[in-house]
Amino acid sequence: MNVPIEEAHLILSGWREKHTTLHIRHQGNAARVEGEGVVLQLSPTVIEVGGDGWSMFFPFGGGEFTFSDPREIPNEKIRRIESSRFDFGVSIRLPSGETLTLLARKEDED
């Protein structure tokens, strides 16, 4: 579901404030990078994400934002697997045409 930048910014800000662990995927024309990390910095047009020993900046001004909920995945098997791992996600179609996907990891239950 497409969401306005203001809504996406609220979600991203919440993740930054709570230090939510994210599965981060950047898909470009020449490479795909995946890792675990957090939102380090957020401005109205740029996000910095990173993990242990790495970080990347992405300008997203003019990008398109999509919200996803794994409970809405049509395939039951995939829905069950993804719902057990992630709460929800935000995907950003960057102005460059690349995609940045951030999926909030479920917290471990004791």
N, C-alpha and C positions, 0 to 999 in steps of 0.2 A: 504494500500500500504506500503510495507516494505521500510524503509529509512535507509541510512547509519548513523552511530553514529554521524558523523560530522554534518549532516543536523539536526538530532534530537537535538544535543547540541545547534545549533543556535536558534532553536525554543524555547528550554527551557531557554536559556540565555536571549532571548527577553522577555519572560514572567517574569523572575526574575527582569530584569531592569525596566520593566513597572509596576511591582507589579500587574500583571493580576490576577484577581480572577478566581480560578480554582475549578471545581468539581473534587475531588480527591477520587479515589477508589482503595483500595488495596485488592486483592483477594488472599488469601492463602489457604492451605489445610484445616485448622481448623477454619478459620474465615474470615469475610469480613468486612472491615472498610470503611466508606464513610464520607466525610466532605467537607466543603468549606475552601479554604486556598490559599496559594501562594507558589511559589518556594522561599525558604529562602536562600539556599546555593547550589552551583553547582560546582563540580570539574569534571575532565575528567572521573571519574569512580563512583562518589557518588552524589546523590541528596538528599537534605533535603527539605521536604515540611511541612507546618504547618499552623495552624490557631490560633484563639484566645485561648491561653492556652494550645496548644498541638503542637508537632512536631514529625516527624519520618524521619529516615535516611534510604536510600536504596542504597546498592552497585549495580551498573548495568553493571560493566565491563564484557564484553562477552555476554551481553543481546541482545535481538532482539527488534528493534524499528519499530512500525507501526504508520503511519500517517492516520488520518481519518477526513473526511469532512462530516458533517451531510447531506449536499445537495446530497450526493451520496448514501444515504440509499434507497434501492429498494422499500420498503413499503411506499406509499405516506403519509399515516396518521402519521406514526412514523417519516418520513422525515420532515414533516411540524412541528411537535411538537419539535423535537430535533433541527431543524434549527432555531426555534424561541428562543431557550435557549442557544445554543453553537455556537461559530465560527468554531472551529476545535479542534482536540485532538491528543494526542500522547499516545500510549500504549507501555509499556515496559515489555517484557517477561524477568523477572529477571533470573539470573543464577540458583537461587534456585527453579525455576519452578513457582514461584508466579507471579502475574501480577499487575503492577501499571499503572492505567489509569488516565490521566490528561486531562480534558476537559475545554477549555477556555470559560468562561461565556461571553455572549454578554453584552456589556456595556448598562446600562439603558439609554434610549433616553428620553430627556426632551420634 
